[in-house]
Amino acid sequence: MKNSFKNLSFQELKAKRDELSRKYMDFRFQLVIGHVENPLQKREYRRQIARLNTLIRQHERQLAVQALKESAQQASDTKAQKA
C-alpha cells in the first residue's frame, strides 16, 4: 500500500485523501461505539492520510518551482527583447 500512491495524479491524490479522511472519521465513530474488529486500523488510516498529504505537498512544491522557472524565463526573454 505504501507505494501504490506514487503513480497517482495530483487530482487523484486529493480525491483519495478525501476518501480516506471520510473513512477515518467513520472509523473513529465506530471505535467510540465499540463496533470495531481491528482497532489498529485507525493507525493505518492516519499513516495513509499522512503519506497522501506528503505526496500532495511534493506536487504543490513542484508546481511552484515550475511556475517560478517559467516566470524567470519570461522575464529574461523580455529583458533580452528590450536590449
C-alpha positions in Angstrom: 0.0 0.0 0.0 2.9 2.3 0.6 4.0 2.6 -3.0 0.5 2.4 -4.5 0.0 6.2 -4.2 3.1 7.3 -6.0 1.8 6.8 -9.5 -1.5 8.8 -9.0 -2.0 12.2 -10.4 -2.5 15.3 -8.3 -6.3 15.3 -8.5 -6.4 11.5 -7.8 -4.2 12.1 -4.7 -6.6 14.7 -3.4 -9.6 12.6 -4.0 -8.0 9.6 -2.3 -7.1 11.7 0.7 -10.7 13.0 1.0 -12.0 9.4 0.7 -9.6 8.1 3.4 -10.4 11.1 5.7 -14.1 10.2 5.5 -13.3 6.5 6.2 -11.1 7.6 9.1 -13.9 9.8 10.6 -16.4 6.9 10.2 -13.9 4.5 11.8 -13.4 6.8 14.8 -17.2 6.9 15.3 -17.3 3.1 15.2 -14.4 2.9 17.6 -16.3 5.1 20.1 -19.4 3.0 19.7 -17.4 -0.2 20.1 -18.1 -2.0 16.8 -14.6 -2.4 15.6 -12.8 -5.7 15.0 -9.3 -4.2 14.4 -8.6 -1.0 16.4 -5.1 -0.8 14.8 -6.8 0.1 11.5 -7.0 3.7 12.9 -3.2 3.9 12.9 -3.1 2.6 9.3 -5.7 5.2 8.1 -3.7 8.0 9.8 -0.5 6.9 8.2 -2.0 6.6 4.7 -3.5 10.1 5.0 -0.1 11.4 6.1 1.5 9.7 3.0 -1.0 11.3 0.8 -0.5 14.7 2.4 3.2 14.3 1.8 2.8 13.4 -1.9 0.3 16.3 -2.4 2.7 18.7 -0.8 5.5 17.5 -3.1 3.3 18.0 -6.1 2.4 21.5 -5.0 6.1 22.4 -4.5 7.0 21.0 -7.9 4.3 23.2 -9.5 5.5 26.2 -7.6 9.1 25.6 -8.7 8.0 25.2 -12.3 6.0 28.4 -12.1 9.0 30.3 -10.8 11.2 29.0 -13.5 8.7 29.9 -16.2 8.3 33.5 -14.8 12.1 33.9 -14.6 12.4 32.7 -18.2 9.7 35.1 -19.4 11.4 37.9 -17.5 14.8 37.2 -19.1 13.2 36.9 -22.5 11.5 40.3 -22.0 14.8 41.9 -21.0 16.6 40.3 -24.0 14.0 41.7 -26.4 14.3 45.2 -24.9 18.1 45.2 -25.2 
